[in-house]
Amino acid sequence: MLLDPSVTEQEYIEDCEVCCNPIQISYGMENGDLSWFNATGVDQ
């Protein structure tokens, strides 16, 4: 999965590359470095 370092905080849903179930991705960047990351399964 690719993260855009120019975006300071982002949250979105995408399908898992392995099982195709939706996952909610959220992350934060600070000075171009990943400061936090979270991936949570989405109930269907």
Protein Blocks (a to p, Z undefined) as FASTA:
>chain_A
ZZdfkbmbdcdddddfklopacddddddeehiafbdcdddddZZ
